[in-house]
Amino acid sequence: MPEVDDILLETDDRMERSVEALVRELNTIRTGRASSALVESLVVDYYGAPTPLNQLSSISVPEARLLMIQPWDKSSIADIEKSIMSSDLGLMPNNDGNVIRISIPQLTEERRRDLVKLVRKKVEEGHISIRNIRRDGIDTLRVMEKQKEISKDELRYGQDDLQKVTDARTSEMDTLGNAKEAEVLEV
């Protein structure tokens, strides 16, 4: 029979995973600087199997605005190039037969505003995820109270504690979103 503390721990763990997912999402948003996180999780059709790019090649950042992708299997270079061009990153790869170079263009003011909207959307999706997890935790507590496993007071304290955890995690997401917005707007 789970205790209120167990429910709180499980809920907090799920919320933490949501925050980590938001961090991964925000890392894929392009700023004016090159970052291997932009393309690491890009899926490439490699011999019929969808494979993340970081499992097919080494990705390096030799300069502030240049990404270099060196595939371990040279025959996959065309597939990697195709995957980059079909992604929504808006990047143009240069292929010399051995490596793919991606020059990161300077962001326009309009593109920066679009990226800020995208950051806000991702943060709001994170908030929704956190609220859904909170709702699941509260539902579990209510079922436990209905089945007389916990008292009404324990239910109320559990709900209060869940709200505190929720507020802390949404605040953490807001901080991450604000930092990413500042990075995007940096010229």
C-alpha positions as CSV (number, residue, x, y, z in Angstrom):
1,M,0.0,0.0,0.0
2,P,1.7,3.2,-1.2
3,E,2.1,6.1,1.3
4,V,1.6,9.8,0.6
5,D,5.3,10.3,0.6
6,D,5.8,7.6,-2.1
7,I,3.2,9.3,-4.3
8,L,5.0,12.6,-3.8
9,L,8.4,11.1,-4.7
10,E,7.1,9.3,-7.8
11,T,5.3,12.5,-8.9
12,D,8.5,14.6,-8.4
13,D,10.5,12.1,-10.3
14,R,8.1,12.2,-13.3
15,M,8.2,16.0,-13.1
16,E,12.0,16.0,-13.1
17,R,12.0,13.9,-16.3
18,S,9.7,16.5,-17.9
19,V,12.2,19.2,-17.0
20,E,15.0,17.1,-18.5
21,A,12.9,16.6,-21.7
22,L,12.4,20.4,-21.9
23,V,16.2,20.9,-21.6
24,R,16.7,18.4,-24.5
25,E,14.0,20.2,-26.6
26,L,15.5,23.6,-25.9
27,N,19.0,22.4,-26.9
28,T,17.7,21.6,-30.4
29,I,16.6,25.2,-30.9
30,R,19.1,27.0,-33.1
31,T,20.8,30.1,-31.8
32,G,23.4,32.1,-33.6
33,R,26.1,29.7,-32.4
34,A,27.0,26.2,-33.6
35,S,26.2,23.4,-31.2
36,S,26.3,19.7,-31.8
37,A,23.0,19.4,-29.9
38,L,21.3,20.9,-33.0
39,V,21.8,17.8,-35.1
40,E,22.7,15.0,-32.6
41,S,19.2,13.5,-32.4
42,L,18.5,14.0,-36.1
43,V,17.2,10.7,-37.4
44,V,18.9,9.3,-40.5
45,D,17.5,6.4,-42.6
46,Y,20.6,4.2,-42.4
47,Y,20.1,0.9,-44.4
48,G,16.4,1.1,-43.8
49,A,16.7,1.7,-40.0
50,P,16.0,5.1,-38.4
51,T,19.2,5.9,-36.6
52,P,20.2,9.0,-34.6
53,L,23.0,11.0,-36.3
54,N,25.3,10.8,-33.2
55,Q,25.4,7.0,-33.6
56,L,26.6,7.3,-37.2
57,S,29.2,10.0,-37.0
58,S,31.3,12.2,-34.9
59,I,30.0,15.8,-34.6
60,S,32.4,18.6,-33.9
61,V,32.3,22.4,-33.7
62,P,35.6,23.6,-35.1
63,E,34.5,27.3,-35.2
64,A,31.7,29.3,-33.5
65,R,29.5,29.2,-36.6
66,L,30.5,25.8,-38.2
67,L,29.4,22.3,-37.5
68,M,31.4,19.4,-38.9
69,I,29.9,15.9,-39.2
70,Q,32.3,13.0,-40.0
71,P,30.4,9.8,-40.7
72,W,32.1,6.6,-39.7
73,D,30.7,4.9,-42.8
74,K,31.4,7.1,-45.9
75,S,28.5,5.5,-47.8
76,S,26.0,7.1,-45.3
77,I,27.0,10.6,-46.2
78,A,24.2,11.1,-48.7
79,D,21.6,9.9,-46.3
80,I,22.9,12.2,-43.6
81,E,22.9,15.1,-46.0
82,K,19.3,14.3,-47.0
83,S,18.2,14.1,-43.4
84,I,19.7,17.5,-42.6
85,M,18.0,19.1,-45.6
86,S,14.6,17.6,-44.8
87,S,14.7,18.7,-41.1
88,D,13.0,21.9,-40.0
89,L,16.4,23.4,-38.9
90,G,16.8,25.4,-42.1
91,L,20.5,24.4,-42.5
92,M,22.3,23.8,-45.7
93,P,25.0,21.1,-45.5
94,N,28.2,21.1,-47.7
95,N,29.4,17.6,-48.6
96,D,33.0,17.1,-49.8
97,G,32.7,13.3,-49.9
98,N,34.4,12.8,-46.5
99,V,32.8,15.2,-44.1
100,I,29.7,17.4,-44.0
101,R,30.2,21.0,-43.0
102,I,27.2,23.1,-41.9
103,S,27.7,26.8,-41.7
104,I,25.4,28.4,-39.1
105,P,24.0,31.6,-40.6
106,Q,23.5,34.8,-38.6
107,L,19.9,34.9,-37.4
108,T,17.6,37.7,-38.6
109,E,15.5,39.7,-36.2
110,E,12.4,38.1,-37.5
111,R,13.9,34.6,-37.1
112,R,14.9,35.4,-33.6
113,R,11.3,36.4,-32.7
114,D,10.0,33.2,-34.3
115,L,12.5,31.2,-32.2
116,V,11.5,33.0,-29.0
117,K,7.8,32.0,-29.8
118,L,9.0,28.4,-30.2
119,V,10.9,28.5,-26.9
120,R,7.7,29.8,-25.2
121,K,5.6,27.1,-26.8
122,K,8.1,24.4,-25.7
123,V,8.0,25.8,-22.1
124,E,4.2,25.9,-22.1
125,E,4.1,22.3,-23.3
126,G,6.4,21.5,-20.4
127,H,4.0,23.2,-18.0
128,I,1.1,21.2,-19.4
129,S,3.1,18.0,-18.8
130,I,3.8,19.0,-15.2
131,R,0.1,19.9,-14.6
132,N,-1.0,16.5,-16.0
133,I,1.5,14.7,-13.7
134,R,0.2,16.8,-10.7
135,R,-3.4,15.8,-11.7
136,D,-2.4,12.1,-11.8
137,G,-0.8,12.4,-8.3
138,I,-3.9,14.2,-6.9
139,D,-6.2,11.5,-8.4
140,T,-4.1,8.8,-6.8
141,L,-4.4,10.5,-3.4
142,R,-8.1,10.9,-3.8
143,V,-8.5,7.2,-4.6
144,M,-6.4,6.4,-1.5
145,E,-8.7,8.6,0.6
146,K,-11.8,7.1,-0.8
147,Q,-10.5,3.6,0.0
148,K,-9.8,4.8,3.6
149,E,-6.0,4.3,3.1
150,I,-5.3,7.9,4.1
151,S,-7.3,10.5,6.1
152,K,-8.8,13.7,4.8
153,D,-6.0,15.6,6.5
154,E,-3.3,13.5,4.8
155,L,-5.1,14.1,1.5
156,R,-5.1,17.9,2.0
157,Y,-1.4,17.9,3.1
158,G,-0.5,15.7,0.2
159,Q,-2.3,18.0,-2.3
160,D,-0.5,21.0,-0.8
161,D,2.9,19.3,-1.1
162,L,2.1,18.3,-4.7
163,Q,1.3,21.9,-5.5
164,K,4.6,23.1,-3.9
165,V,6.5,20.5,-6.1
166,T,4.5,21.6,-9.1
167,D,5.3,25.3,-8.5
168,A,9.0,24.5,-8.1
169,R,9.2,22.5,-11.3
170,T,7.3,25.1,-13.4
171,S,9.5,27.8,-12.0
172,E,12.5,25.8,-13.0
173,M,11.1,25.5,-16.5
174,D,10.5,29.2,-16.7
175,T,14.1,29.9,-15.7
176,L,15.3,27.5,-18.4
177,G,13.0,29.2,-21.0
178,N,14.1,32.7,-20.1
179,A,17.8,31.7,-20.3
180,K,17.2,30.2,-23.8
181,E,15.2,33.3,-24.9
182,A,18.1,35.5,-23.8
183,E,20.5,33.2,-25.8
184,V,18.4,33.4,-28.9
185,L,18.0,37.2,-28.7
186,E,21.8,37.7,-28.1
187,V,23.4,39.3,-31.2
